Amino acid sequence: MVYVFLAEGFEEIEALTPVDLMRRAGLEVGLAGVGGLEITGSHGISVKADLLAEEADMAQAEAIVLPGGMPGTLNLEHSSAVQESIDNCVGKGVLVAAICAAPSILGHKGLLQGKKATAFPKFQQELEGAVLSADYVCQDGNILTARGMGVSTQFGLKLVELLISKEKSDELRDSIQWES
């Protein structure tokens, strides 16, 4: 199960594009709502979560995804369920993916020390101890970071590659007519 955490003010495309791509690839994806089951994004689009963040079963987690957006990122960071999920995944070597402003959460936790990472340029100074990457999507070990909404498809395809295979990601890329 891949858990995508949604908090009030999340960036809709950064959350839903990867969800769509992972589900097209056959992955089981659960939308985990912080503070409720109906979560409204930063552009006024409401999404019904599948479960509450506190109900995410980290024993079943293949990955967690933290979309950016404001104040969504701050709301994710202030959630004890999200913080515990990050700690659990990091402790087990499970993939932790964050895009746009959300990599700042990992930076504030000290999880990017010596790791290559990226974020939306305005938030790169929050990636405490990271080796800043010029890449739009950047993987270092079990941490995947990305710059922002414009690379949501690349981010989603990389999640499919890491969780299934490069072949599946390439097949999906072709099926959606994504130019690489």
C-alpha positions as CSV (number, residue, x, y, z in Angstrom):
1,M,0.0,0.0,0.0
2,V,1.2,3.5,-0.9
3,Y,-0.2,6.2,1.4
4,V,-0.6,9.7,0.1
5,F,-1.2,12.1,2.9
6,L,-3.6,15.0,2.3
7,A,-3.9,18.0,4.6
8,E,-6.0,21.2,4.1
9,G,-4.2,23.4,1.6
10,F,-2.4,20.6,-0.3
11,E,-1.4,21.2,-3.9
12,E,-3.9,19.2,-5.9
13,I,-1.8,18.3,-8.9
14,E,1.2,17.2,-6.8
15,A,-1.1,14.8,-5.0
16,L,-3.5,13.5,-7.6
17,T,-1.2,13.1,-10.6
18,P,1.1,10.6,-8.8
19,V,-2.0,8.9,-7.3
20,D,-3.5,8.5,-10.8
21,L,-0.2,7.2,-12.3
22,M,0.4,4.7,-9.5
23,R,-3.2,3.4,-9.7
24,R,-2.9,3.1,-13.5
25,A,0.2,1.0,-12.9
26,G,-1.8,-1.3,-10.5
27,L,-0.4,-0.1,-7.2
28,E,-2.8,0.0,-4.2
29,V,-2.9,3.7,-3.1
30,G,-4.7,5.1,-0.1
31,L,-5.5,8.7,0.4
32,A,-4.9,9.4,4.1
33,G,-6.7,12.6,5.3
34,V,-5.2,14.7,8.0
35,G,-8.0,16.0,10.2
36,G,-10.8,14.5,8.3
37,L,-12.0,12.6,5.2
38,E,-12.8,15.6,3.1
39,I,-9.8,17.7,2.4
40,T,-9.7,20.9,0.4
41,G,-6.6,21.7,-1.6
42,S,-4.9,25.0,-2.0
43,H,-7.0,25.8,-5.1
44,G,-10.4,25.0,-3.6
45,I,-10.7,21.5,-4.9
46,S,-12.1,19.1,-2.3
47,V,-11.0,15.4,-2.3
48,K,-12.5,12.6,-0.3
49,A,-9.8,10.6,1.5
50,D,-10.0,6.8,1.7
51,L,-9.0,6.8,5.4
52,L,-7.8,9.0,8.2
53,A,-4.1,9.6,8.5
54,E,-4.2,7.8,11.9
55,E,-5.6,4.7,10.2
56,A,-2.7,4.3,7.8
57,D,-1.1,0.9,8.5
58,M,2.6,1.4,8.3
59,A,3.2,-2.4,8.5
60,Q,1.6,-2.5,5.0
61,A,3.3,0.6,3.7
62,E,5.4,0.3,0.5
63,A,5.9,4.1,0.4
64,I,4.4,7.3,1.7
65,V,4.0,10.5,-0.4
66,L,3.8,14.0,0.9
67,P,2.4,16.6,-1.6
68,G,3.4,20.2,-1.2
69,G,1.1,23.3,-1.3
70,M,0.5,25.9,1.3
71,P,-0.7,25.6,4.0
72,G,-0.9,21.9,3.2
73,T,2.8,21.3,3.9
74,L,2.6,23.1,7.3
75,N,-0.5,21.1,8.2
76,L,1.3,17.8,7.3
77,E,4.3,18.8,9.4
78,H,2.1,19.6,12.4
79,S,0.4,16.2,12.2
80,S,1.6,13.6,14.7
81,A,0.2,10.8,12.5
82,V,2.3,12.1,9.5
83,Q,5.4,12.5,11.7
84,E,5.1,9.0,13.1
85,S,4.5,7.6,9.6
86,I,7.7,9.3,8.3
87,D,9.7,8.0,11.3
88,N,8.3,4.5,10.8
89,C,9.2,4.4,7.1
90,V,12.6,5.8,7.6
91,G,13.3,3.3,10.3
92,K,12.3,0.4,8.0
93,G,14.0,1.8,4.8
94,V,10.6,2.3,3.2
95,L,10.4,4.9,0.4
96,V,9.5,8.4,1.6
97,A,8.6,10.8,-1.3
98,A,7.9,14.5,-1.0
99,I,7.4,17.2,-3.6
100,C,7.5,21.1,-3.8
101,A,7.5,22.5,-0.2
102,A,7.0,19.1,1.5
103,P,10.7,18.1,1.3
104,S,11.2,20.8,3.9
105,I,9.5,18.5,6.4
106,L,12.2,16.0,5.9
107,G,14.9,18.7,6.1
108,H,13.5,19.9,9.5
109,K,13.6,16.3,10.8
110,G,17.3,16.0,9.8
111,L,16.6,13.2,7.4
112,L,18.4,14.8,4.4
113,Q,21.8,15.1,6.0
114,G,24.4,14.3,3.3
115,K,21.6,13.2,0.9
116,K,20.9,14.6,-2.6
117,A,17.6,16.3,-2.5
118,T,15.5,19.0,-4.2
119,A,12.4,21.1,-3.5
120,F,10.6,24.2,-4.9
121,P,13.4,26.8,-5.0
122,K,11.9,29.0,-2.3
123,F,12.1,26.0,0.1
124,Q,15.5,24.7,-0.7
125,Q,17.1,26.5,2.2
126,E,14.8,24.3,4.5
127,L,16.5,21.1,3.3
128,E,18.9,21.1,6.3
129,G,22.1,19.3,5.5
130,A,21.1,18.2,2.0
131,V,23.3,18.2,-1.0
132,L,21.1,20.3,-3.3
133,S,20.4,18.7,-6.7
134,A,19.7,20.6,-9.9
135,D,17.4,17.7,-10.9
136,Y,13.7,18.2,-11.0
137,V,13.1,14.7,-9.4
138,C,15.9,13.4,-7.2
139,Q,16.3,10.1,-5.5
140,D,18.9,9.3,-2.8
141,G,18.4,5.9,-1.2
142,N,14.8,5.6,0.2
143,I,14.2,9.4,-0.2
144,L,12.5,10.8,-3.3
145,T,12.1,14.6,-3.7
146,A,10.8,16.8,-6.5
147,R,10.6,20.5,-7.3
148,G,6.9,21.2,-7.8
149,M,3.6,20.9,-9.7
150,G,5.2,21.1,-13.1
151,V,7.1,17.8,-12.5
152,S,4.2,15.9,-10.9
153,T,4.1,13.5,-13.9
154,Q,7.8,12.8,-13.7
155,F,7.5,12.4,-9.9
156,G,4.6,9.9,-10.4
157,L,6.5,8.0,-13.1
158,K,9.6,7.7,-10.8
159,L,7.4,6.4,-8.0
160,V,6.1,3.7,-10.4
161,E,9.7,2.9,-11.4
162,L,10.8,2.5,-7.8
163,L,7.8,0.6,-6.6
164,I,7.3,-1.7,-9.7
165,S,9.9,-1.4,-12.4
166,K,11.5,0.9,-15.0
167,E,9.7,-1.2,-17.7
168,K,6.3,-0.5,-16.1
169,S,7.1,3.2,-15.8
170,D,8.2,3.4,-19.5
171,E,5.0,1.5,-20.5
172,L,2.9,3.9,-18.5
173,R,4.8,6.9,-20.0
174,D,4.0,5.7,-23.5
175,S,0.4,5.0,-22.7
176,I,-0.2,8.6,-21.5
177,Q,1.8,10.1,-24.4
178,W,4.4,11.7,-22.0
179,E,7.4,13.0,-23.9
180,S,10.6,12.2,-22.0
